[in-house]
Amino acid sequence: MADRPVPVIEKRLMDVKLGELGTWLGGRDFTPNGLLSAVRRGHDRYYNKYINVKKGGIGGIAMVLVGYVALSYLWEYDHIKHDRWRKYH
Amino acid sequence: MLSRLVVVSAHGLKSSSPLGAGCYVVSRSLVQASRSLHTSSQSRAPLPPLPEKGGQVRHGIFPEEIFQLLYPKTGVTGPYMLGTGLLMYMLSKEIYVINHETFAAASIGAVIIYGVKKFGPSVAAFADKLNDDKVAKAQEVKDVSLTSLAQAIEDEKKEQWRVEGRAMLFDAKRNNVAMQLETNYRERLHMVTNEVKRRLDYQVALQNLHIQMEKEHMVKWVEKSVIGSITPQQEKESIAKCITDLKALARATQTSATA
């Protein structure tokens, strides 16, 4: 499928080689509009894959909830650190 | 299953979904080419039908893609080993700390899993039934309009067939009118001949009357002149003759009666 050379910025993340990662990140759109559109795209991908189907399962919202739990644990880690059982691991 | 209820409620906000997809399309086209075929973010193409099943998820929270990713290298148990290893690492290094929240999470998790396993299928069937009802209603509207349109086509064809017969109808009407005209003409002809005949008869009768009156008048005049010419002398002689004749006749009958 590599018939004509595509500029690095426009490749999808999975097609970017490790060495090109820097240039790829540098070329991405980090303006507020760009960020919003990226969030929108991500939401649409997830929504159309797991929720907007005829027979969806529990996975659609369960993954969102697990992600919420994990993220909130991460944000509270500095506070949870004090409940550790041992000081040295 | 709960996602199905989300879909049922989110279908009310269905306008956001094609708009979101349209925005995505427009942004990609702006990146790649400066000209775009669609000038507005709405496209008139019919929506593709919803996929039957969503992305596969194992044990409710792990997408199937992870298992497929690791299968060539580590086989079927690879992801489970990875999971166990990660869990052990996090517990031993106390990246995940066991405290009162762990117990709460475990209880809540147990209740949720029990609830999902027990009531999942029935809720899914209920949401499916809601969706099916909506689809059936839309389908019914479509079917009704289809049948009514087909009926309209049939009626139209019938009207076209009727128009063909209209020429014969006009011929019959034209014949009727011609016949009426003819009848009227003949009636008037009859009337004219009758009237003329009456007037001519009147003239004939008038002439006959003239002739008759002249005849009668002449006869009366002749009679009158004859009666006037009988003098009284002649009248006496004629009466005497009549008496002698009568006597002779009476003598003749008497003799014949006695004989």
Interface residues (C-beta under 8 A of the other chain):
Chain A: E10 S37 R40 R41 H43 D44 Y47 N48 K49 Y50 I51 N52 V53 K54 K55 G56 G57 I58 G59 G60 I61 A62 M63 V66 V69 Y73 I80 K81 D83 R84 W85 R86 H89
Chain B: M1 L2 S3 R4 V6 V7 A10 S17 G20 A21 C23 Y24 S27 V31 Q32 L50 P51 E52 K53 G54 G55 Q56 V57 G60 I61 P63 S92 K93 E94 Y96 V97 I98 N99 E101 A105 V116 G120 A124 D128 N131
